Amino acid sequence: MPGDNNQKKFGVPFNHIEKVAIVGAGGQVGKHLAEALLKTGKHVLTAITRPGSTSNLPAGAKVVRVDYGSNDDADLVRTLQGQQVLIITMSVAAPRDTVSKLLRAAAKADVSYVFPNWYGHDASNNDLCNDTMLGPIRDNICAEIKGLGVSSYIFLVCNFWYEFSLGGGPNRYGFDFQKRSLVLFDDGNVAINTSTWPQCGRAIANLLSLKEFPDNEADQSPTLSQFRNSSVYISSFRLSQRDMFESVKRVTGTSDSDWDITHESAEHRWRESRAALQEGNWGPYTKMLYSRTFVPHGGGDYESHRALHNDILDLPVEDLEDCTAVGVSMGVSGEVPFSH
C-alpha cells in the first residue's frame, strides 16, 4: 500500500537506492547532483525535462520529456512509477505551484523520498527562514508531503553556493571582480558556512548510496532512512568575508590597496531590502537574502552549534584557493548575473 515504504524499520533484501528521478538536471546545481549520482555507478538516473527544453543533460541519464507543470499529471505519474527518489531542482522564478504538482505526482507514484528544491538555509532556524521569507515555503512543503502521507522529505542544508556567490556581485558575498571592489558587511568578520556545487553533488550522491535501513537492531551504521523528514547538514568552508578576501588576494596576486573597499551594515541592508519587498518590489530579494545571513549571530554559521554530516557522507576537505579561483573566474567573465 502507498506509504508502506515509510514504515520499514530494518534491512530488507533490496536495501539500497537504485532508481532516482531528477527535475532540473541541466540547471546550476542540478547538473552537479546528476553527475555525482551517475559517477557512483550505483544509480539509474532519470532526468525529467519539459518538452522542447534545450538544457544540456548529463550523459548517462535516461531523459524523459514531460510537461510537469500541467494540471494533467498522468504522464508524470507514469514516469515516476518505480522511482525511489525524486530530486527537484528548479529556479526560484519557476511557477510556485510546480513543486506542489511534483509532490502530488510523487505521492501517486509511491516515491519514497523527495528532495523538494531546498538547497541552502538551515531549515530548522525559524528566525532566519521567516526573516528571509522562506518560512512559509518550507512550511507548505512539509505540510503537503506529510498530508499526502506517502513520501518523506529531505532538505540539503548547504547554505549559499561558494563559487556562485563569490562571483555573483556585491549583493551576494560583496565582491565585484570587474570593478575590483568589495562591500564589507559591518566589519567583515561574521563567519558563515558555504558549500561548493561539487560538494553538494557529492553529498546527495553519497547520501543515496547509504543503506536505506539498518540491518538489525544492533546496526548503528548510517542509513538514508535516518534522515527522513529532516535535514542533511554539509559545508565546504566556514568563512567570513575577510577570510574570503584573503583567499581572493592570494589567487589574484593583489593587496588591499588594489581594491575599493566600503562598509555597510548587514542589518540595515536586510531591513531596507525587506521593506522594498513588502511594498511589492522584488528587485532586492537577493540583497535581502544574503544580508540577513551576515547579520551577527544571524544563523549563517550552523556548524558552530550543530554537527555537520560531512564525515557520515565521506565528503572531502576541499582546497579553498582552487574554489576561490573558480568564483573569481565566474565574476570576471560575468557568468553570474548581478542582482539588485
C-alpha positions in Angstrom: 0.0 0.0 0.0 1.2 3.6 -0.6 3.2 4.8 2.4 4.3 1.3 3.5 7.9 2.1 2.5 8.0 4.7 5.4 7.0 2.0 7.9 10.0 -0.3 7.3 12.4 -0.4 10.2 15.2 -2.8 9.4 17.1 -4.1 6.3 15.2 -5.8 3.5 16.7 -7.8 0.6 16.7 -4.7 -1.6 18.2 -2.3 0.9 19.6 0.4 -1.3 18.5 3.2 -3.6 18.8 2.4 -7.3 16.2 4.4 -9.2 16.4 8.2 -8.9 14.5 10.8 -10.9 15.6 14.4 -11.1 13.9 17.6 -12.3 16.3 20.3 -13.3 19.3 18.1 -14.2 20.6 20.8 -16.6 20.4 23.6 -14.1 23.1 25.2 -12.0 23.1 22.8 -9.0 21.1 20.1 -10.7 23.8 19.2 -13.2 26.3 18.7 -10.3 23.8 16.4 -8.4 23.1 14.4 -11.6 26.8 14.0 -12.5 27.7 12.9 -9.0 24.9 10.3 -8.9 26.0 8.9 -12.2 29.6 8.8 -11.1 28.8 6.4 -8.3 27.7 3.7 -10.7 25.0 2.7 -8.2 22.0 4.6 -9.5 19.8 4.6 -12.6 19.1 8.2 -13.2 16.0 9.6 -15.0 16.2 13.2 -16.0 12.7 14.7 -16.3 12.6 17.7 -18.6 9.9 19.7 -20.3 9.1 19.1 -24.0 11.2 21.5 -26.1 13.7 22.1 -23.4 17.2 22.8 -24.8 19.1 22.2 -21.5 22.2 20.1 -21.7 21.6 17.0 -19.7 24.3 14.7 -18.3 25.3 11.8 -20.5 24.2 8.5 -19.0 20.9 9.8 -17.7 17.6 8.5 -19.2 15.8 11.5 -20.5 12.0 11.7 -20.3 10.2 14.7 -21.6 7.1 15.5 -19.6 5.1 18.7 -19.1 5.3 18.6 -15.3 3.6 21.9 -14.9 0.4 20.6 -16.5 -2.7 20.1 -14.4 -3.0 16.6 -16.0 -0.3 14.6 -14.2 -0.9 11.2 -15.8 2.3 11.2 -17.8 4.3 12.5 -14.9 2.9 9.8 -12.5 3.7 7.1 -15.1 7.3 8.5 -15.3 7.7 8.4 -11.6 6.3 5.0 -11.0 9.1 2.7 -9.8 11.3 5.6 -8.8 12.5 5.5 -5.2 13.7 9.2 -5.0 12.6 12.4 -6.7 15.1 15.3 -6.7 13.6 18.7 -7.5 16.0 21.5 -8.5 14.3 24.5 -10.0 14.8 28.2 -10.5 13.2 30.4 -7.9 11.4 32.0 -10.8 9.5 28.8 -11.6 5.7 28.9 -11.1 5.1 28.5 -7.4 2.6 25.6 -7.9 5.1 23.5 -9.9 6.7 21.9 -6.8 3.3 21.1 -5.4 2.3 19.3 -8.6 5.5 17.3 -8.5 5.0 16.4 -4.9 1.4 15.2 -5.6 2.6 13.1 -8.5 5.3 11.6 -6.5 2.8 10.5 -3.9 0.5 9.0 -6.5 3.6 7.1 -7.8 4.6 5.9 -4.3 8.0 7.6 -4.4 9.7 7.1 -1.0 11.9 10.2 -0.8 11.7 13.7 -2.2 14.3 16.4 -2.2 11.9 19.4 -2.6 14.0 22.2 -4.1 15.6 23.3 -0.8 19.4 23.7 -1.1 20.5 26.4 1.3 19.3 27.8 4.6 19.2 26.0 7.9 15.6 24.8 7.7 15.4 24.4 11.5 16.2 28.0 12.1 12.8 29.6 12.2 14.0 33.2 12.7 16.3 33.0 9.7 13.7 31.4 7.5 11.0 33.8 8.4 13.2 36.9 8.1 14.1 35.8 4.6 10.5 34.9 3.7 11.4 31.3 3.2 9.5 30.0 6.3 6.1 29.8 4.5 7.7 27.9 1.6 9.3 25.4 4.0 6.1 25.0 5.9 3.9 24.5 2.9 6.3 21.8 1.5 6.4 19.9 4.8 2.7 20.1 5.3 1.9 18.9 1.8 4.2 16.0 1.9 3.1 14.9 5.4 -0.6 15.4 4.4 -0.2 13.2 1.3 1.3 10.5 3.7 3.5 8.7 1.2 6.9 10.3 0.6 9.5 11.6 3.1 11.3 14.9 2.5 15.0 15.6 2.9 16.4 19.1 2.9 20.0 19.7 2.0 21.3 22.5 4.2 24.4 23.7 2.5 23.9 27.5 2.8 24.9 29.7 -0.2 27.0 28.1 -3.0 30.5 29.4 -2.7 31.8 29.9 -6.2 28.5 31.2 -7.4 28.1 33.7 -4.6 31.7 34.8 -4.6 31.4 35.7 -8.3 27.9 36.9 -8.1 28.4 40.6 -7.3 28.2 42.9 -4.3 24.8 41.8 -3.2 25.9 38.3 -2.6 29.4 38.0 -1.0 30.2 41.6 -1.6 32.8 41.3 -4.4 32.7 42.9 -7.8 35.7 41.4 -9.7 35.2 43.5 -12.8 35.4 46.8 -10.8 37.7 45.2 -8.2 35.5 46.5 -5.3 34.3 44.9 -2.1 31.5 45.8 0.2 32.2 44.6 3.7 29.1 44.0 5.8 29.9 45.6 9.1 33.5 44.7 9.9 33.5 41.7 7.5 34.2 39.2 10.3 30.9 37.4 10.6 31.6 33.8 9.5 29.0 31.6 7.7 29.0 28.2 6.2 29.2 27.9 2.5 29.3 25.0 0.1 30.5 24.4 -3.5 28.4 22.9 -6.2 30.5 19.8 -6.4 30.3 19.3 -2.7 26.5 19.4 -2.9 26.6 16.8 -5.6 28.8 14.5 -3.6 26.6 14.9 -0.6 23.4 13.8 -2.4 25.2 11.0 -4.2 26.8 9.6 -1.1 23.6 10.0 0.9 21.7 8.0 -1.6 24.5 5.4 -1.6 23.9 4.6 2.0 21.9 1.6 3.1 18.2 2.6 3.3 17.5 0.8 6.6 19.6 -0.7 9.4 20.3 -4.4 9.0 19.0 -5.1 12.5 18.5 -3.6 16.0 22.3 -3.6 16.6 23.2 -1.9 13.4 24.4 1.6 14.2 25.8 2.4 10.7 24.4 5.5 8.9 21.3 4.9 6.8 19.2 7.0 4.4 16.1 6.4 6.5 17.6 8.2 9.5 17.3 11.5 7.5 13.5 11.1 6.7 11.6 14.4 7.2 14.7 16.2 8.4 17.8 17.9 7.1 21.3 16.9 6.0 23.9 19.5 7.1 27.0 19.9 5.0 29.6 22.6 4.4 32.7 23.2 2.3 34.1 26.1 4.4 33.2 28.3 7.3 34.4 31.7 6.2 33.9 35.4 6.9 34.1 38.0 4.1 37.6 38.8 5.3 38.6 35.1 5.1 37.3 35.2 1.5 39.2 38.4 0.8 42.4 36.9 2.0 41.9 34.0 -0.4 40.9 36.2 -3.2 44.1 38.3 -2.8 46.2 35.2 -2.9 44.5 33.9 -6.0 44.6 37.3 -7.8 48.0 38.4 -6.6 46.5 41.7 -5.3 46.7 43.6 -2.0 44.2 45.8 -0.1 45.4 48.9 -2.0 44.3 47.4 -5.3 40.7 47.2 -4.1 37.9 49.8 -3.4 36.6 48.7 0.0 33.5 50.1 1.6 31.4 49.1 4.6 27.7 48.8 5.2 25.5 47.5 8.0 24.2 44.0 7.2 21.1 44.6 9.3 20.4 47.9 7.6 20.8 46.3 4.1 18.4 43.5 5.2 15.8 45.7 6.7 15.8 48.2 3.8 15.6 45.4 1.2 12.8 43.6 3.1 10.8 46.8 3.3 11.0 47.1 -0.5 9.9 43.5 -0.9 6.9 44.1 1.3 5.9 47.0 -1.0 5.9 44.7 -4.0 9.4 45.5 -5.3 11.2 42.1 -5.6 14.3 43.5 -7.2 16.4 43.5 -3.9 15.4 39.9 -3.0 19.0 38.6 -3.3 20.4 41.5 -1.4 17.9 40.8 1.4 18.6 37.1 1.5 22.4 37.4 1.8 22.4 40.5 4.1 20.2 38.7 6.6 22.6 35.8 6.7 25.6 38.0 7.5 23.8 39.7 10.4 25.9 38.9 13.6 24.6 35.7 15.2 22.1 35.5 12.3 22.2 31.8 11.7 24.5 31.6 8.7 27.1 29.7 10.9 25.2 26.5 11.7 28.4 24.5 12.1 29.2 26.1 15.4 26.1 24.8 17.1 25.3 21.5 15.4 27.3 18.6 13.9 27.9 18.5 10.2 27.2 15.3 8.2 30.4 15.7 6.2 32.0 12.7 7.8 29.0 10.4 7.5 28.8 11.3 3.8 32.6 10.9 3.3 32.9 14.4 1.9 36.4 15.6 1.1 38.2 18.6 2.6 38.3 21.0 -0.4 41.1 23.4 -1.4 39.9 26.9 -0.7 42.2 28.6 -3.2 41.0 26.3 -6.0 37.4 27.0 -5.2 38.1 30.8 -4.9 39.7 30.7 -8.3 36.5 29.3 -9.8 34.5 32.1 -8.2 36.9 34.8 -9.4 36.8 33.4 -12.9 33.0 33.4 -12.8 32.9 37.0 -11.6 35.5 38.3 -14.1 33.6 36.7 -17.0 30.2 37.9 -15.8 29.0 34.3 -15.8 26.8 35.1 -12.8 24.2 37.8 -13.4 24.3 40.5 -10.8 21.1 41.1 -8.8 19.8 44.3 -7.3 
